Amino acid sequence: MTDTSDTTSIRDAVSRQLPRRYRAELRFRAAGLAAVASAVGILVILLISILSQGLPAFTVNQLVLPVHLDRSVVDPEGDASEASLRRGAYSRVLQDAIRAEFPEVTARRDLRNLFGLYTPLNATRLMDAVLADPSLVGETYTFRMPIADDLDLYLKGRLVEDRTLLTGGLLTIEDAGDGLVLRSSAPDFSSLVEDAMATMRAEATALDARAERSRNLAAELEGSDAEDALYEAERLSAQAQALREELAENDGRIELNRDLPTILVELSGVAVRLTALDANGRSASGEVMLGDAAGISGASDWTLYVIDTPESRRRVSDQAIVWTRALEARGLVRTDFNTYLFSNADSREPELAGVKGALFGSILTMLIVICLSVPVGVFTAIYLEEYAPKNRLTDLIEVNINNLAAVPSIVFGLLGLAVFINAFGLPRSAPLVGGLVLSLMTLPTVIIASRAALKAVPQSIRQAALAVGASKTQSVFHHVLPLAAPGILTGSIIGLAQALGETAPLLMIGMVAFIADAPTLGLEGLTQPATVMPVQVFLWSDGAERAFEARTAAAILVLLALMIGFNALAIYLRRRFERRW
């Protein structure tokens, strides 16, 4: 008979342990959900950061100018031949077009700044348009060209902090000989006076703090270094004192300079930059930046445009901003999709730089990798798993394959440099060499993934094929390999995606270089100079111009799109060929 007391004690013990087990399970599930949520959150933050930086690069602000292609300028020989058209002065054509918009600009320095609204490389683009259609010679052609990179950032609101203030008084502008005097019937300038005084006080406080740090540093140094630190402290203190004296001695009148925010008065095609603000908030002094401001009286439709970022702290001048805003008001600046990002190769000018060269280089390189690493890796795995005898030699081969998968990628670059370039004499910075190097790097991954997929096929499949009279080769290729195809394809594509994002091995074979022309998508392109997407991201991230920041993020988005495509293909193929038993 069963002892009921023992059964009862066991049941009680289990009942006491169940709540603890349930709590442990809940904690485990909570930890798992927390890990997944953390990973998803970090991924979302990363994507949002990349998107916020990269999306502005997919749009571009372009100057849309009517350019007159004077026959004597663009066709100096007068025969409309290609050689004559190539000798045309297309830079002069663009300069005449932009000068026609601002005929008052005549000084050489001002003209140089005016021509800086666009990159000179646009002259080459205009020449290409004429060569493509010679009938344009002698006609007026509407030419689109990207505005300078800094001005493009300004129009996108990513360069300066600015604001527009509405006014309530009537504006009168008088010529005072050495400048303009602006008067308003309302205290429209009063807030600007307060802001300027607050800015000067904050600047004086910051200078005092820097001077104090220099004095503390001088106390820790000796000799000439201490003297230099003390001199710097005295200089900063003198600047701070000068600012305070200016505030105290001018009875509230603020002299505006390049270290203070820029204030522009804008009305009906006229722009005046304020040079001084009176304490009463109703009058100011200024200078003309655009148009004819003298004699304006009782104007009501005027605004105050304030650039809080001082001119001394930005690369774009006040004059360039005034010209850009005038062109935008005239409808000559339009925001379009940035086709240059995909139609151009790399360029020193950010507004003309594109990913075409790197994208074509990546495609050609990956074609080499696919054609070499996948078939060689799959057939190697089939031999080792299905045909090779189990001895010390095959064990040594398997160990070395696993070791190769853990070798740093730059070692394969050294191997490619020594063998493919130095020994075989293949061209540097070519998709052919890059593909060969990445194939060597990807091969161990493909072999390991393929062997794992083959090993996962049940032995019963092989035995059944042999039982009905199939040969060894027939059983492998007709039965085992199709069932292992999902795993083989998944591992191969993951290896290819890893190769697509590699940069280190390509460094040794010269593919980390500035390539201004895209390679040809064909056999001849395999030996042409090229780069790849990860290298392009690296080069742009090291660019001095701020506009390259957005293009770096945009290139990362393009690279992510390629990798997502690879992974999506892997998932599709797995589900397409997957078999269940």
C-alpha positions in Angstrom: 0.0 0.0 0.0 1.1 3.6 -0.7 1.9 5.7 2.3 -0.6 8.5 2.1 1.5 10.6 4.4 4.5 10.5 2.0 2.3 11.4 -0.9 0.8 14.3 1.0 4.3 15.6 2.0 5.5 15.5 -1.6 2.4 17.3 -2.8 2.9 19.9 -0.1 6.6 20.4 -1.0 5.8 20.8 -4.7 3.0 23.3 -3.8 5.5 25.3 -1.8 8.0 25.3 -4.6 5.5 26.3 -7.4 5.2 30.0 -6.5 9.0 30.3 -6.5 9.3 28.6 -9.8 6.6 30.8 -11.3 8.4 33.9 -9.9 11.7 32.7 -11.4 10.0 32.2 -14.8 8.4 35.6 -14.7 11.8 37.2 -13.9 13.4 35.3 -16.8 10.6 36.5 -19.2 11.0 40.0 -17.9 14.7 39.9 -18.4 14.3 38.6 -21.9 11.7 41.3 -22.8 14.0 44.0 -21.2 16.9 42.8 -23.4 14.8 42.8 -26.5 13.4 46.2 -25.7 16.9 47.6 -25.0 18.2 46.3 -28.3 15.2 47.6 -30.2 15.5 51.0 -28.4 19.2 51.4 -29.2 18.5 50.4 -32.8 15.7 52.9 -33.1 17.8 55.7 -31.6 20.6 54.8 -34.0 18.3 54.9 -37.0 16.7 58.2 -35.9 20.1 59.7 -35.5 21.2 58.6 -38.9 18.0 59.6 -40.6 18.0 63.1 -39.0 21.5 63.7 -40.3 21.2 62.0 -43.6 17.7 63.1 -44.9 18.8 66.7 -45.7 21.4 65.2 -48.1 18.6 63.8 -50.3 17.4 67.3 -51.1 19.4 70.1 -52.7 18.8 73.8 -53.2 19.5 74.8 -56.8 20.0 78.1 -58.6 17.7 78.2 -61.6 19.3 80.9 -63.9 18.6 81.8 -67.4 22.0 81.7 -69.2 22.5 83.1 -72.6 24.8 80.9 -74.6 26.4 83.5 -76.8 27.8 81.9 -79.9 31.0 83.9 -79.8 31.6 82.8 -76.2 30.8 79.1 -76.3 31.8 78.4 -79.9 35.0 80.4 -80.5 35.7 78.7 -83.8 32.2 79.2 -85.1 31.9 75.7 -86.6 29.9 74.0 -83.8 32.4 71.2 -83.6 33.1 69.4 -80.4 36.6 70.7 -80.2 35.3 74.3 -80.5 32.5 73.8 -78.0 35.0 72.4 -75.5 37.1 75.6 -75.7 34.1 77.8 -74.8 34.2 80.1 -71.8 31.3 78.6 -69.9 32.5 80.1 -66.6 32.0 83.6 -68.2 28.5 82.5 -69.2 27.6 81.7 -65.6 29.2 84.8 -64.3 27.2 87.0 -66.7 24.0 85.2 -65.7 24.5 85.9 -61.9 25.7 89.4 -62.6 22.5 90.2 -64.4 20.6 89.5 -61.2 22.8 92.0 -59.2 24.0 94.7 -61.6 24.9 97.0 -58.7 27.8 94.6 -57.8 30.9 96.0 -59.6 33.8 95.8 -57.1 36.2 93.0 -57.8 36.1 91.7 -54.2 32.3 91.8 -54.3 32.2 90.0 -57.6 34.4 87.3 -56.3 32.0 86.7 -53.4 29.1 86.8 -55.8 30.6 84.1 -57.9 31.1 82.1 -54.8 27.4 81.4 -54.6 28.0 78.3 -56.8 31.0 76.1 -57.4 33.0 76.7 -60.6 32.6 73.0 -61.5 29.2 73.9 -62.7 30.8 75.3 -65.8 31.8 71.8 -66.8 28.2 70.6 -66.3 27.0 73.4 -68.6 29.6 72.4 -71.2 28.3 68.8 -71.0 24.8 70.1 -71.6 25.9 72.0 -74.7 27.8 69.1 -76.0 24.8 66.9 -75.6 22.6 69.4 -77.5 24.6 71.8 -79.7 21.3 73.5 -80.8 21.4 75.4 -77.5 24.2 77.6 -78.8 22.9 81.1 -79.3 19.8 80.4 -77.2 18.8 81.3 -73.6 19.0 78.1 -71.6 17.5 77.6 -68.1 20.4 76.0 -66.2 20.1 74.4 -62.8 23.1 74.2 -60.6 23.4 73.4 -56.9 24.1 76.4 -54.7 27.3 76.4 -52.6 27.3 73.8 -49.8 27.4 76.3 -46.9 24.5 78.3 -48.4 22.6 75.0 -49.0 23.0 74.3 -45.3 21.8 77.8 -44.5 18.7 77.4 -46.5 18.0 74.1 -44.8 18.3 75.8 -41.4 21.3 73.8 -40.3 24.0 76.5 -40.3 22.8 79.5 -38.3 20.3 80.4 -35.7 18.0 83.1 -37.1 14.6 84.6 -36.5 12.2 87.1 -38.1 10.6 89.8 -36.1 7.4 91.6 -37.1 7.3 95.3 -36.8 4.4 97.7 -36.0 5.8 101.2 -36.8 6.3 103.2 -40.0 9.9 103.1 -41.2 11.8 106.1 -42.6 15.3 105.8 -44.0 17.5 108.9 -44.5 21.0 109.2 -46.0 23.4 110.7 -43.4 26.4 110.8 -45.7 28.5 108.2 -43.9 25.6 105.8 -43.7 21.8 105.5 -43.3 19.6 106.6 -40.4 16.5 104.4 -39.8 13.6 105.7 -37.7 10.5 103.9 -36.7 7.3 105.4 -35.3 7.2 102.6 -32.8 9.9 101.1 -30.5 10.6 98.2 -32.9 14.3 98.1 -32.0 14.0 98.1 -28.2 14.1 94.3 -27.9 17.1 94.2 -30.1 18.9 96.7 -27.9 18.2 94.6 -24.8 19.4 91.4 -26.6 22.6 93.1 -27.7 23.4 94.4 -24.3 22.7 91.0 -22.8 25.0 89.4 -25.4 27.8 91.9 -24.6 27.4 91.3 -20.8 27.5 87.5 -21.4 30.6 87.9 -23.6 32.3 90.0 -20.9 31.6 87.4 -18.3 32.9 84.6 -20.5 36.1 86.6 -21.1 36.6 87.0 -17.4 36.2 83.3 -16.9 38.7 82.5 -19.6 41.1 85.1 -18.0 40.7 83.4 -14.6 41.5 80.0 -16.1 44.6 81.5 -17.7 45.8 82.9 -14.3 45.2 79.6 -12.6 47.2 77.9 -15.4 50.0 80.4 -15.0 50.3 79.5 -11.3 51.0 75.9 -12.2 53.5 76.7 -14.9 57.0 78.2 -14.8 59.2 80.4 -16.9 58.0 81.6 -20.3 54.9 79.4 -20.3 53.7 81.2 -17.2 54.4 84.6 -18.7 52.5 83.6 -21.8 49.5 82.5 -19.7 49.6 85.7 -17.7 49.7 87.8 -20.9 46.7 85.9 -22.3 44.8 86.5 -19.0 45.6 90.3 -19.2 44.5 90.4 -22.8 41.1 88.7 -22.1 40.5 90.9 -19.0 41.2 94.0 -21.2 38.6 92.9 -23.7 36.0 92.3 -21.0 36.7 95.7 -19.5 36.4 97.3 -23.0 33.0 95.7 -23.4 31.7 97.0 -20.1 33.1 100.5 -20.8 31.3 100.5 -24.1 28.0 99.6 -22.4 28.5 102.4 -19.8 29.8 105.2 -21.9 27.5 105.2 -24.9 24.3 105.9 -23.0 22.8 102.6 -24.2 23.8 103.0 -27.9 25.1 99.7 -29.1 27.7 99.6 -31.9 27.1 96.3 -33.8 30.2 94.4 -35.0 31.0 90.9 -36.4 31.0 89.5 -32.9 27.4 90.4 -32.3 24.2 89.1 -34.0 23.5 90.5 -37.5 20.3 92.5 -37.8 18.8 93.1 -41.3 16.0 95.4 -42.2 14.1 94.0 -45.2 11.4 95.6 -47.4 10.4 95.3 -51.0 13.8 94.2 -52.5 15.9 96.3 -50.1 18.1 95.0 -47.4 19.9 97.2 -44.8 22.3 95.9 -42.2 22.2 97.7 -38.9 25.5 99.0 -37.6 24.2 100.7 -34.4 21.2 100.7 -32.2 20.0 103.7 -30.2 18.8 103.4 -26.6 15.3 104.8 -27.4 14.5 101.7 -29.5 13.1 103.8 -32.3 16.2 104.7 -34.4 19.3 102.9 -35.7 22.1 103.3 -38.1 22.8 101.0 -41.0 24.4 100.4 -44.4 22.9 99.2 -47.7 23.3 95.5 -48.6 20.9 95.3 -51.4 18.8 97.8 -53.5 18.3 101.5 -53.1 17.2 102.4 -49.5 17.6 106.2 -49.6 14.4 108.2 -49.5 12.1 105.5 -48.1 9.4 107.2 -46.0 6.5 105.8 -44.0 7.0 102.1 -45.1 4.9 99.7 -43.2 5.7 96.4 -44.8 9.2 95.9 -43.4 10.6 93.2 -41.1 13.6 92.6 -39.0 15.7 89.5 -39.8 18.1 88.6 -37.0 20.9 86.1 -37.4 21.8 85.2 -33.8 25.0 83.5 -34.9 27.7 86.2 -35.3 29.4 86.6 -38.6 32.8 85.9 -37.1 31.6 82.4 -36.1 30.2 81.2 -39.4 31.6 80.6 -42.9 28.8 82.4 -44.7 29.0 86.2 -44.8 26.1 88.6 -44.3 26.4 89.7 -47.9 26.1 86.1 -49.2 23.0 85.5 -47.1 21.4 88.7 -48.4 22.1 87.7 -52.0 20.7 84.2 -51.4 17.6 85.4 -49.7 17.1 87.8 -52.7 17.4 85.0 -55.2 15.0 82.9 -53.2 12.5 85.7 -53.1 12.7 86.0 -56.9 12.0 82.3 -57.3 15.5 81.5 -58.6 16.2 79.1 -55.8 14.3 75.8 -55.8 14.5 72.8 -53.6 14.7 69.5 -55.5 15.5 65.9 -55.0 19.3 65.5 -54.9 19.9 63.5 -58.0 23.6 64.4 -57.8 23.9 62.0 -54.9 23.2 59.0 -57.1 24.4 60.3 -60.5 27.8 61.7 -59.6 30.9 60.1 -58.2 33.0 61.6 -55.4 33.9 65.3 -55.6 35.9 67.8 -53.5 32.7 70.0 -53.7 30.1 68.5 -51.3 27.2 69.8 -53.3 28.4 67.7 -56.3 29.6 64.7 -54.5 27.7 61.4 -55.0 27.8 57.7 -54.3 27.7 56.5 -57.9 31.4 55.5 -58.0 31.3 53.7 -54.7 28.0 52.0 -55.5 29.3 50.7 -58.8 32.5 49.7 -57.2 30.6 47.8 -54.5 28.5 46.0 -57.1 31.5 44.9 -59.2 33.4 43.8 -56.1 30.5 41.8 -54.8 30.0 40.1 -58.1 33.6 38.8 -57.9 32.9 37.7 -54.4 29.7 35.9 -55.3 31.3 34.2 -58.3 34.3 32.9 -56.3 33.5 32.5 -52.7 30.0 30.9 -52.9 30.7 28.1 -55.4 34.2 27.3 -54.0 32.9 27.4 -50.4 29.9 25.2 -51.1 31.8 22.6 -53.1 34.5 22.6 -50.4 31.9 22.0 -47.7 30.3 19.2 -49.8 33.6 17.4 -50.1 34.6 17.8 -46.5 31.2 16.7 -45.2 30.2 14.0 -47.7 33.3 12.6 -49.3 36.5 13.4 -47.3 37.8 10.6 -45.1 37.9 11.2 -41.4 41.5 11.3 -40.6 44.1 13.7 -39.1 44.5 15.6 -42.4 40.8 16.5 -42.7 40.7 17.4 -39.0 43.7 19.7 -39.5 41.9 21.3 -42.5 38.7 21.8 -40.5 40.7 23.4 -37.6 42.5 25.8 -40.0 39.2 26.8 -41.7 37.8 27.7 -38.3 40.9 29.6 -37.5 40.8 31.5 -40.7 37.3 32.7 -39.9 38.7 34.3 -36.8 41.7 36.0 -38.5 41.5 39.9 -38.5 40.3 41.1 -41.9 43.3 43.3 -42.5 45.5 40.2 -42.7 43.7 39.2 -45.9 44.5 42.7 -47.2 48.2 42.1 -46.6 47.8 38.7 -48.4 46.1 40.4 -51.3 48.9 43.1 -51.5 51.6 40.5 -51.4 50.1 38.0 -53.8 47.6 39.7 -56.2 49.4 43.0 -56.6 53.1 42.4 -56.0 53.3 38.8 -57.3 50.7 38.8 -60.1 50.9 42.5 -61.0 47.1 43.2 -60.9 46.1 46.9 -60.8 45.6 48.6 -57.5 42.3 50.0 -56.4 40.4 47.8 -58.7 37.2 45.8 -58.1 39.0 42.7 -59.3 41.6 42.7 -56.6 39.1 43.9 -54.0 36.8 41.0 -54.9 39.6 38.5 -54.7 40.6 39.7 -51.3 37.1 39.7 -49.9 36.5 36.3 -51.4 39.4 34.9 -49.4 37.9 36.6 -46.3 34.4 35.3 -46.9 35.3 31.8 -47.9 35.7 30.3 -44.3 32.3 31.7 -43.3 30.7 30.1 -46.4 32.4 26.8 -45.8 31.4 26.7 -42.1 27.8 27.7 -42.8 27.5 25.2 -45.7 28.9 22.3 -43.6 26.4 23.1 -40.8 23.5 23.1 -43.3 24.6 19.8 -44.8 25.1 18.2 -41.4 21.6 19.2 -40.4 20.0 17.1 -43.2 18.9 13.7 -41.6 20.9 10.6 -42.5 17.6 9.0 -43.4 17.5 11.1 -46.6 20.8 9.8 -47.7 20.0 6.2 -46.8 16.6 6.4 -48.6 18.3 7.7 -51.8 20.9 5.0 -51.7 18.2 2.4 -51.1 16.3 3.2 -54.3 19.5 2.9 -56.3 21.0 6.4 -56.4 24.7 6.9 -56.4 26.6 8.8 -53.8 26.8 11.8 -56.0 23.1 11.6 -56.9 22.1 11.4 -53.3 24.1 14.4 -52.4 23.2 16.7 -55.3 19.6 15.5 -55.9 18.5 15.1 -52.3 20.9 16.5 -49.6 21.9 19.7 -51.3 18.4 20.9 -52.1 17.4 20.3 -48.5 20.5 22.1 -47.2 20.0 25.0 -49.7 18.2 27.4 -47.3 21.0 27.2 -44.7 23.7 27.4 -47.3 22.1 30.5 -48.9 21.5 32.1 -45.6 25.1 31.6 -44.4 26.5 32.7 -47.8 24.4 35.9 -47.9 25.4 36.8 -44.3 29.0 36.4 -45.3 28.5 38.6 -48.4 26.8 41.2 -46.2 29.9 41.1 -43.9 32.1 41.6 -46.9 30.0 44.5 -48.2 30.7 46.4 -45.0 34.5 45.7 -44.8 37.1 48.5 -45.2 40.3 47.2 -43.5 41.4 44.7 -46.2 40.7 47.2 -49.0 43.0 49.7 -47.3 46.0 47.6 -48.2 45.2 47.4 -51.9 44.6 51.1 -52.4 40.8 51.2 -52.6 40.7 53.9 -49.8 41.3 56.6 -52.3 39.6 59.6 -54.0 37.9 58.3 -57.2 36.3 61.1 -59.2 34.9 58.8 -62.0 32.6 55.9 -61.6 33.8 52.5 -63.1 31.9 51.0 -66.0 29.4 48.3 -65.2 31.0 45.6 -67.3 34.1 43.5 -67.7 36.3 46.5 -68.3 35.1 48.1 -65.0 36.7 45.2 -63.1 40.2 46.7 -63.7 39.3 50.4 -63.5 40.0 52.5 -60.3 37.1 52.3 -57.9 36.1 52.4 -54.3 33.3 50.9 -52.2 30.5 52.2 -50.0 32.2 51.7 -46.6 35.3 53.5 -47.9 33.2 56.3 -49.2 31.6 56.7 -45.8 35.1 56.8 -44.2 36.3 59.4 -46.7 33.3 61.7 -46.3 33.4 61.4 -42.5 36.9 62.8 -42.6 35.9 65.8 -44.9 36.5 69.3 -43.7 33.3 70.8 -45.0 30.3 70.5 -42.8 28.1 69.5 -45.7 29.9 66.1 -45.8 28.3 65.2 -42.5 24.9 64.9 -44.1 26.4 63.0 -47.1 28.1 60.6 -44.7 24.8 59.8 -43.1 23.2 59.5 -46.5 25.8 57.1 -47.7 25.3 55.0 -44.5 21.6 54.9 -45.3 22.4 53.6 -48.9 24.7 51.0 -47.4 22.1 50.0 -44.9 19.6 49.6 -47.7 22.0 47.3 -49.6 22.5 45.2 -46.4 18.8 45.1 -45.7 18.3 43.9 -49.2 20.8 41.1 -48.7 19.2 40.0 -45.5 15.7 40.2 -47.0 16.9 38.0 -49.9 18.3 35.5 -47.3 14.9 35.3 -45.5 13.0 34.9 -48.8 15.3 32.1 -50.0 15.1 30.3 -46.7 11.4 30.4 -46.7 11.3 29.5 -50.4 13.4 26.4 -50.2 12.8 25.4 -46.6 11.6 21.8 -46.0 10.1 20.4 -42.9 10.2 16.8 -41.7 
